[in-house]
């Protein structure tokens, strides 16, 4: 957080400087409660409709400013662009609450091929009956590369779209690039937004649609890069919380997602299955998902997990996250028939429905080859595994993954599960042990600070007498710190679980 504050202050300074940098930079004022007579976009005579405001292209150093404490009906459809040194600004002016946009069409705010712009501190709603597409803020790169867009500090709620997924889908913030060679995003930041009561997604990024995805170690010029999704609060979502698709090197950090998959449908549903998870990536390379919290995802017959290592992704790292009370489990694992790698490490799961919920996404040849799962702490009534949400004792198909240094502690009578062939140095409590060099017995947890139930899984600690201390397999050297930021000592054997005691 200390690093985030100067970054945010610097961004604010850039935006403020941009609006005042030049007397020639157009600042267009909008007040939908003002009298329309003489409206010319000045502060004394503001524009009075979003249609009029939409006819004014953004320009370097310019701004479109909506009066705070007022509401405008319709869609703010933005065109034009700022520049790298003089970004444009879309925000509010005056005193009072955020300016509110109450939409009735597909989008409340749309940006078509708009670069170098801050969309800052608006309130957006787009109610609907679920029969058509509805979006809060919609970013589109259709042709050129869109660069330097920041969407921050907005309140997006009551978006009543249908359950269409992927490109052009409904939700709070939707980002779309139609396909290879027809646009992409660079340096896209989505931060500090509060999104609630939306259908279907909270934040859904389609950095490139379709095309071939190379291995994570190879160039992927068609993909969107520099995507940063951080510190967003997402609540009551019909579908997924946060998804990055068609991105290379996306960073999804410090977000909070709760009560998702509310409109999920199971495999046998006559209307067709709809499967959603909290945070995940697809058709993506080198995605980092860290220090997020996902809780209270519904199952509804499909997925409902906190996180997901899906197929068609490579180089994904899921680390330092919290997961609790998710009906579909901590982590969804999809089989894949293509080569890939992914790491799930130093996470904590408390009272999730399952530890791992597996899905035969590629079959019959799909496997879990290339997945490495280690130093996670999973505590719950029965932290077993599932296949498509059905209780089981092993993952779908051969496990074929590297599984070590994990704590699986059942608070009731837990089932065992098979984690061979490379399953080692894991602790099992109240459930059968599995793999090589397994540890059994109570992990002897304590809570750091006041205990507030499952709302504080990050406070779990180990007592000095814990059998999890000093019995783990070597931790890969590219990992330097544990969940709490403690540097990992290389002398001696490490601890089992999501943090190190020494």
C-alpha positions as CSV (number, residue, x, y, z in Angstrom):
1,X,0.0,0.0,0.0
2,X,2.9,2.4,0.7
3,X,4.0,2.0,-2.9
4,X,0.5,2.5,-4.2
5,X,0.1,5.9,-2.5
6,X,2.9,7.8,-4.3
7,X,1.9,6.1,-7.6
8,X,-1.7,7.3,-7.2
9,X,-0.6,10.8,-6.1
10,X,1.6,11.0,-9.2
11,X,-1.2,10.0,-11.4
12,X,-3.5,12.6,-9.9
13,X,-0.9,15.2,-10.4
14,X,-0.5,14.3,-14.0
15,X,-4.3,14.5,-14.5
16,X,-4.6,17.8,-12.7
17,X,-1.7,19.3,-14.6
18,X,-3.2,18.1,-17.9
19,X,-6.5,20.0,-17.3
20,X,-4.6,23.2,-16.5
21,X,-1.6,22.9,-18.7
22,X,-2.8,25.1,-21.5
23,X,-5.5,27.8,-21.9
24,X,-6.2,26.3,-25.3
25,X,-7.1,22.8,-23.9
26,X,-10.8,22.5,-24.1
27,X,-12.7,21.9,-20.8
28,X,-16.3,21.0,-21.5
29,X,-18.7,21.4,-18.6
30,X,-21.9,19.4,-18.4
31,X,-24.8,20.1,-16.0
32,X,-28.0,18.2,-17.0
33,X,-30.0,20.2,-14.5
34,X,-29.1,23.6,-16.1
35,X,-31.3,25.6,-18.4
36,X,-30.4,24.7,-22.1
37,X,-30.5,28.3,-23.3
38,X,-27.1,29.5,-24.4
39,X,-25.4,26.2,-23.5
40,X,-21.9,26.4,-25.0
41,X,-19.9,24.0,-22.6
42,X,-18.4,26.7,-20.5
43,X,-18.8,26.6,-16.7
44,X,-21.2,29.5,-16.8
45,X,-23.2,27.9,-19.6
46,X,-22.7,24.1,-19.4
47,X,-24.0,21.6,-21.9
48,X,-27.2,20.0,-20.6
49,X,-27.2,16.5,-22.2
50,X,-24.8,13.6,-22.6
51,X,-25.6,13.6,-26.3
52,X,-24.2,17.1,-26.6
53,X,-21.2,16.2,-24.5
54,X,-20.6,13.1,-26.7
55,X,-20.2,15.3,-29.7
56,X,-17.1,16.9,-28.2
57,X,-14.0,14.9,-29.0
58,X,-11.4,14.6,-26.3
59,X,-8.1,16.4,-26.9
60,X,-4.6,16.6,-25.3
61,X,-5.0,18.3,-21.9
62,X,-8.7,18.6,-22.3
63,X,-11.6,17.4,-20.1
64,X,-15.2,16.6,-20.0
65,X,-16.5,17.5,-16.6
66,X,-19.9,16.6,-15.2
67,X,-21.3,18.6,-12.4
68,X,-21.2,16.8,-9.1
69,X,-24.4,16.2,-7.2
70,X,-26.4,15.9,-10.5
71,X,-27.7,13.1,-12.7
72,X,-27.6,12.7,-16.5
73,X,-29.6,10.3,-18.5
74,X,-28.3,8.4,-21.5
75,X,-24.9,7.4,-22.7
76,X,-21.6,9.3,-22.6
77,X,-19.9,8.1,-25.8
78,X,-16.3,9.4,-25.9
79,X,-14.1,9.8,-28.9
80,X,-10.8,11.6,-29.5
81,X,-7.7,11.2,-27.3
82,X,-5.3,12.9,-25.0
83,X,-1.6,12.5,-25.3
84,X,1.1,10.9,-23.2
85,X,2.3,14.1,-21.8
86,X,-1.1,15.7,-21.6
87,X,-3.8,13.1,-20.9
88,X,-7.5,14.0,-21.1
89,X,-9.8,13.7,-18.1
90,X,-13.4,12.7,-17.7
91,X,-14.6,13.4,-14.2
92,X,-16.7,15.9,-12.1
93,X,-16.6,19.5,-11.1
94,X,-18.1,21.5,-8.3
95,X,-19.2,20.2,-4.9
96,X,-21.2,17.2,-3.8
97,X,-21.5,13.5,-4.7
98,X,-20.0,11.9,-7.8
99,X,-21.9,12.9,-11.0
100,X,-24.3,10.1,-11.8
101,X,-25.0,8.7,-15.3
102,X,-28.2,6.8,-15.5
103,X,-28.2,4.9,-18.8
104,X,-30.8,3.0,-20.7
105,X,-28.9,1.7,-23.7
106,X,-26.1,-0.8,-24.0
107,X,-23.4,1.4,-22.4
108,X,-23.5,4.1,-19.8
109,X,-19.9,5.3,-20.7
110,X,-18.2,4.1,-23.9
111,X,-14.7,4.9,-25.2
112,X,-14.0,4.0,-28.8
113,X,-10.3,4.1,-29.7
114,X,-9.6,6.6,-27.0
115,X,-6.0,6.8,-25.7
116,X,-4.3,8.7,-22.9
117,X,-7.4,9.4,-20.7
118,X,-8.4,9.2,-17.1
119,X,-12.1,8.2,-16.4
120,X,-12.3,9.3,-12.8
121,X,-14.8,9.2,-9.9
122,X,-18.1,8.9,-11.8
123,X,-21.2,7.1,-10.6
124,X,-22.7,4.8,-13.3
125,X,-25.9,2.7,-13.4
126,X,-27.5,0.9,-16.4
127,X,-30.6,-1.0,-15.2
128,X,-32.2,-3.7,-17.3
129,X,-34.3,-6.8,-17.2
130,X,-31.5,-9.2,-18.4
131,X,-32.8,-9.5,-21.9
132,X,-30.1,-7.5,-23.6
133,X,-26.5,-6.5,-23.3
134,X,-25.8,-3.8,-20.7
135,X,-22.5,-2.4,-19.6
136,X,-21.3,0.3,-17.2
137,X,-18.0,1.4,-18.7
138,X,-17.0,0.0,-22.0
139,X,-13.6,0.4,-23.6
140,X,-13.1,-0.6,-27.2
141,X,-9.9,-0.8,-29.3
142,X,-11.2,-1.4,-32.9
143,X,-8.3,-0.7,-35.3
144,X,-5.5,1.2,-33.6
145,X,-3.6,0.3,-30.4
146,X,-5.2,2.1,-27.5
147,X,-2.6,3.3,-25.0
148,X,-2.6,4.9,-21.6
149,X,-6.2,4.5,-20.3
150,X,-6.9,4.6,-16.6
151,X,-10.4,3.9,-15.2
152,X,-10.3,4.7,-11.4
153,X,-12.4,5.5,-8.4
154,X,-15.8,5.0,-10.1
155,X,-19.0,3.6,-8.6
156,X,-20.7,1.2,-11.0
157,X,-23.9,-0.5,-9.9
158,X,-27.2,-1.9,-11.0
159,X,-26.2,-3.0,-14.5
160,X,-28.9,-5.4,-15.6
161,X,-27.4,-7.1,-18.7
162,X,-27.9,-10.6,-20.0
163,X,-25.5,-13.5,-19.5
164,X,-23.5,-13.3,-22.7
165,X,-19.9,-13.9,-22.0
166,X,-16.5,-12.9,-23.6
167,X,-16.4,-10.1,-26.2
168,X,-19.0,-7.4,-25.9
169,X,-20.5,-9.1,-22.8
170,X,-22.5,-7.4,-20.1
171,X,-21.1,-6.2,-16.8
172,X,-19.5,-3.4,-14.8
173,X,-16.3,-2.7,-16.8
174,X,-16.0,-4.4,-20.2
175,X,-12.8,-4.1,-22.3
176,X,-12.9,-5.3,-25.9
177,X,-10.5,-5.8,-28.7
178,X,-12.3,-7.5,-31.6
179,X,-9.5,-9.7,-32.8
180,X,-5.9,-10.1,-34.0
181,X,-4.8,-7.1,-36.1
182,X,-7.8,-5.0,-35.3
183,X,-6.7,-3.3,-32.1
184,X,-5.3,-4.0,-28.7
185,X,-4.5,-2.2,-25.4
186,X,-1.3,-1.1,-23.9
187,X,-0.9,0.3,-20.3
188,X,-4.5,-0.1,-19.3
189,X,-5.1,0.5,-15.6
190,X,-8.4,-0.3,-13.8
191,X,-8.1,0.6,-10.1
192,X,-10.1,1.6,-7.0
193,X,-13.5,1.1,-8.5
194,X,-16.5,-0.2,-6.6
195,X,-18.7,-2.4,-8.6
196,X,-21.9,-4.0,-7.3
197,X,-25.1,-5.7,-8.5
198,X,-24.0,-6.2,-12.1
199,X,-24.8,-8.8,-14.7
200,X,-22.8,-10.6,-15.8
201,X,-19.1,-9.8,-15.0
202,X,-17.5,-7.4,-12.6
203,X,-14.4,-6.6,-14.8
204,X,-13.9,-8.5,-18.1
205,X,-10.9,-7.8,-20.3
206,X,-10.7,-9.1,-23.9
207,X,-7.3,-8.0,-24.9
208,X,-7.4,-9.9,-28.1
209,X,-10.2,-12.2,-29.4
210,X,-9.2,-15.4,-31.1
211,X,-6.0,-16.0,-32.9
212,X,-3.1,-18.3,-31.8
213,X,-1.5,-18.0,-28.4
214,X,2.2,-18.8,-28.3
215,X,4.0,-20.2,-25.2
216,X,4.5,-17.7,-22.4
217,X,8.2,-17.5,-23.2
218,X,7.6,-16.4,-26.8
219,X,6.5,-13.0,-28.2
220,X,2.8,-12.4,-28.6
221,X,2.4,-9.0,-30.4
222,X,-1.3,-9.3,-30.9
223,X,-2.0,-9.5,-27.1
224,X,-2.8,-6.5,-24.9
225,X,0.0,-5.7,-22.5
226,X,0.6,-3.6,-19.4
227,X,-2.9,-4.4,-18.0
228,X,-3.2,-3.6,-14.3
229,X,-6.3,-4.4,-12.3
230,X,-5.9,-3.4,-8.7
231,X,-7.8,-2.5,-5.5
232,X,-11.2,-2.9,-7.0
233,X,-14.2,-3.9,-4.8
234,X,-16.7,-6.2,-6.6
235,X,-19.9,-7.4,-4.9
236,X,-23.0,-9.3,-6.0
237,X,-22.1,-10.4,-9.6
238,X,-24.2,-12.6,-11.8
239,X,-21.1,-14.2,-13.3
240,X,-17.3,-13.9,-12.9
241,X,-15.6,-11.3,-10.7
242,X,-12.4,-10.5,-12.8
243,X,-11.2,-12.1,-16.0
244,X,-8.3,-11.3,-18.2
245,X,-8.4,-12.8,-21.7
246,X,-6.1,-12.1,-24.6
247,X,-3.4,-10.5,-22.4
248,X,0.3,-11.0,-21.8
249,X,1.7,-10.0,-18.5
250,X,-1.5,-8.8,-16.8
251,X,-1.3,-8.1,-13.1
252,X,-4.4,-8.6,-10.9
253,X,-3.6,-7.4,-7.4
254,X,-5.4,-6.5,-4.1
255,X,-8.9,-6.8,-5.4
256,X,-11.9,-8.0,-3.3
257,X,-14.6,-10.1,-4.9
258,X,-17.7,-11.4,-3.0
259,X,-21.0,-13.0,-3.9
260,X,-20.4,-14.0,-7.5
261,X,-21.8,-16.7,-9.8
262,X,-25.2,-15.7,-8.6
263,X,-26.8,-16.7,-12.0
264,X,-24.6,-19.7,-12.7
265,X,-26.3,-22.7,-14.3
266,X,-25.3,-26.4,-14.0
267,X,-24.2,-28.8,-16.7
268,X,-27.7,-30.3,-17.1
269,X,-29.6,-27.0,-17.2
270,X,-31.9,-26.9,-20.2
271,X,-30.9,-23.3,-21.0
272,X,-27.2,-24.3,-21.1
273,X,-24.5,-24.3,-18.5
274,X,-23.0,-21.0,-17.3
275,X,-19.8,-21.5,-15.2
276,X,-18.2,-18.6,-13.3
277,X,-15.3,-18.1,-10.8
278,X,-13.9,-15.3,-8.8
279,X,-10.7,-14.3,-10.5
280,X,-9.1,-16.1,-13.5
281,X,-7.4,-15.8,-16.9
282,X,-8.1,-17.4,-20.2
283,X,-6.3,-17.4,-23.6
284,X,-3.6,-15.5,-21.7
285,X,0.1,-15.6,-20.9
286,X,2.2,-14.6,-17.8
287,X,-0.8,-13.5,-15.7
288,X,0.0,-12.7,-12.0
289,X,-2.9,-13.0,-9.6
290,X,-1.8,-12.0,-6.1
291,X,-3.0,-10.5,-2.8
292,X,-6.7,-10.7,-3.7
293,X,-9.6,-11.8,-1.5
294,X,-12.5,-13.9,-3.0
295,X,-15.3,-15.0,-0.8
296,X,-18.9,-16.3,-1.0
297,X,-18.9,-17.5,-4.6
298,X,-22.0,-19.6,-5.3
299,X,-21.9,-23.0,-6.8
300,X,-25.2,-23.3,-8.6
301,X,-24.1,-26.6,-10.3
302,X,-21.0,-25.2,-12.0
303,X,-17.6,-23.8,-10.8
304,X,-18.2,-21.2,-8.0
305,X,-14.6,-21.3,-7.0
306,X,-12.5,-18.5,-5.7
307,X,-9.7,-18.8,-8.4
308,X,-9.2,-20.9,-11.5
309,X,-6.3,-22.3,-13.5
310,X,-8.2,-22.8,-16.7
311,X,-7.0,-24.3,-20.0
312,X,-5.5,-22.1,-22.8
313,X,-3.2,-20.1,-20.5
314,X,0.5,-20.3,-19.8
315,X,2.8,-18.9,-17.2
316,X,0.1,-18.1,-14.7
317,X,1.0,-17.4,-11.1
318,X,-1.6,-17.4,-8.3
319,X,0.1,-16.4,-5.0
320,X,-0.5,-14.7,-1.6
321,X,-4.3,-14.7,-2.1
322,X,-7.1,-15.4,0.4
323,X,-10.1,-17.5,-0.3
324,X,-13.0,-18.3,2.1
325,X,-16.5,-19.6,2.1
326,X,-16.6,-20.2,-1.6
327,X,-19.1,-23.0,-2.3
328,X,-17.3,-24.3,-5.4
329,X,-14.0,-24.4,-3.6
330,X,-10.6,-22.6,-3.4
331,X,-9.3,-23.4,-6.9
332,X,-10.8,-24.8,-10.1
333,X,-8.3,-26.8,-12.2
334,X,-9.0,-27.5,-15.9
335,X,-7.3,-30.2,-17.9
336,X,-5.4,-29.1,-21.0
337,X,-4.1,-31.0,-24.0
338,X,-1.6,-28.2,-24.8
339,X,1.7,-27.5,-23.0
340,X,1.5,-25.0,-20.3
341,X,2.8,-24.0,-16.9
342,X,1.2,-22.5,-13.8
343,X,2.0,-22.0,-10.1
344,X,-0.4,-21.9,-7.2
345,X,1.6,-21.0,-4.1
346,X,1.4,-19.4,-0.7
347,X,-2.4,-18.9,-0.6
348,X,-4.7,-19.5,2.2
349,X,-8.2,-21.1,2.0
350,X,-10.6,-21.3,4.9
351,X,-14.0,-23.0,4.9
352,X,-14.3,-23.3,1.1
353,X,-16.5,-26.0,-0.3
354,X,-13.5,-28.0,-1.7
355,X,-9.8,-27.6,-1.9
356,X,-9.7,-28.2,-5.7
357,X,-12.6,-28.6,-8.1
358,X,-11.5,-30.2,-11.3
359,X,-13.0,-30.1,-14.7
360,X,-12.3,-32.1,-17.9
361,X,-11.9,-29.0,-20.1
362,X,-9.8,-31.0,-22.6
363,X,-10.5,-34.6,-23.0
364,X,-9.6,-37.4,-23.3
365,X,-6.0,-36.2,-23.7
366,X,-6.1,-33.3,-21.2
367,X,-4.0,-33.4,-18.1
368,X,-2.6,-31.2,-15.3
369,X,0.9,-31.4,-16.6
370,X,2.9,-28.2,-15.9
371,X,0.9,-27.3,-12.8
372,X,2.8,-26.8,-9.6
373,X,0.9,-26.4,-6.3
374,X,2.8,-25.7,-3.2
375,X,2.9,-24.1,0.3
376,X,-0.8,-23.4,0.5
377,X,-2.8,-23.7,3.6
378,X,-6.3,-25.1,3.2
379,X,-8.6,-25.4,6.2
380,X,-12.3,-26.5,6.2
381,X,-14.9,-29.0,7.2
382,X,-13.8,-31.3,4.3
383,X,-11.0,-29.9,2.2
384,X,-11.2,-32.7,-0.4
385,X,-11.5,-32.5,-4.1
386,X,-14.4,-32.5,-6.5
387,X,-15.1,-33.3,-10.2
388,X,-17.5,-30.7,-11.6
389,X,-18.7,-30.0,-8.1
390,X,-19.4,-33.6,-7.2
391,X,-17.5,-35.0,-4.2
392,X,-14.7,-37.3,-5.1
393,X,-11.3,-38.6,-3.8
394,X,-9.2,-37.6,-6.7
395,X,-9.0,-35.1,-9.5
396,X,-10.4,-35.8,-13.0
397,X,-8.1,-38.1,-14.8
398,X,-4.5,-38.7,-13.7
399,X,-3.3,-35.9,-11.3
400,X,-0.1,-35.3,-13.2
401,X,0.8,-32.2,-11.2
402,X,3.5,-31.3,-8.7
403,X,1.9,-31.0,-5.2
404,X,4.0,-30.4,-2.2
405,X,4.4,-28.4,1.1
406,X,0.6,-27.9,1.4
407,X,-1.5,-28.1,4.6
408,X,-4.9,-29.7,4.3
409,X,-6.7,-29.6,7.6
410,X,-10.2,-30.9,8.0
411,X,-12.2,-29.5,10.9
412,X,-14.6,-32.4,10.5
413,X,-14.1,-35.9,9.1
414,X,-12.4,-35.3,5.8
415,X,-12.0,-37.6,2.8
416,X,-8.7,-38.4,1.4
417,X,-7.7,-37.7,-2.2
418,X,-5.1,-39.0,-4.6
419,X,-2.4,-36.5,-5.5
420,X,0.2,-38.8,-7.0
421,X,2.5,-39.1,-8.9
422,X,4.6,-36.2,-7.5
423,X,2.9,-35.6,-4.2
424,X,5.2,-35.1,-1.3
425,X,5.8,-33.4,2.1
426,X,2.1,-32.4,2.6
427,X,0.4,-32.2,6.0
428,X,-3.0,-34.0,6.4
429,X,-5.2,-33.5,9.5
430,X,-8.4,-35.4,10.1
431,X,-8.1,-37.0,6.7
432,X,-6.0,-39.8,5.2
433,X,-2.4,-39.0,4.2
434,X,-1.2,-39.3,0.7
435,X,2.1,-39.2,-1.2
436,X,5.7,-39.4,0.0
437,X,7.0,-38.0,3.3
438,X,3.5,-37.0,4.4
439,X,3.0,-35.4,7.8
440,X,0.0,-36.1,9.9
441,X,-1.4,-34.5,13.1
442,X,-2.8,-31.2,14.1
443,X,-1.0,-28.2,12.4
444,X,-1.4,-26.4,15.7
445,X,-2.7,-23.1,14.4
446,X,-3.2,-19.9,16.3
447,X,-4.6,-16.6,15.2
448,X,-2.5,-13.5,15.0
449,X,-4.6,-10.7,16.5
450,X,-8.3,-10.8,17.2
451,X,-10.1,-13.8,15.7
452,X,-13.2,-12.8,13.6
453,X,-14.1,-16.2,12.1
454,X,-13.4,-16.8,8.4
455,X,-13.1,-13.1,7.7
456,X,-9.4,-13.2,8.7
457,X,-7.8,-16.3,7.2
458,X,-4.6,-14.3,6.7
459,X,-4.1,-14.2,10.4
460,X,-3.4,-18.0,10.7
461,X,-0.1,-18.8,12.4
462,X,1.7,-21.9,13.5
463,X,2.7,-22.6,17.1
464,X,6.4,-23.6,17.8
465,X,5.3,-27.2,18.4
466,X,3.6,-27.5,15.0
467,X,4.6,-30.6,13.0
468,X,4.6,-28.4,9.8
469,X,7.7,-26.6,10.8
470,X,11.0,-27.6,9.2
471,X,9.8,-30.6,7.2
472,X,9.0,-29.3,3.8
473,X,10.5,-30.0,0.4
474,X,12.8,-27.3,-1.1
475,X,10.9,-24.2,-2.3
476,X,11.8,-23.1,-5.8
477,X,14.5,-20.4,-5.8
478,X,12.6,-17.9,-7.9
479,X,10.2,-17.5,-4.9
480,X,11.9,-15.1,-2.4
481,X,9.1,-14.3,0.2
482,X,6.1,-15.9,1.8
483,X,2.5,-14.7,2.3
484,X,3.5,-12.2,4.9
485,X,6.6,-10.9,3.1
486,X,9.1,-12.9,5.2
487,X,12.2,-13.7,3.3
488,X,12.5,-17.5,2.7
489,X,15.7,-18.9,4.3
490,X,17.5,-21.4,2.2
491,X,19.3,-23.1,5.1
492,X,17.6,-26.2,6.3
493,X,14.2,-27.5,5.4
494,X,11.3,-25.0,4.9
495,X,8.0,-25.1,6.7
496,X,4.8,-26.5,5.2
497,X,2.0,-24.0,4.5
498,X,1.6,-20.5,3.3
499,X,4.2,-18.8,5.5
500,X,7.6,-19.5,7.1
501,X,8.2,-19.2,10.8
502,X,11.9,-18.5,10.4
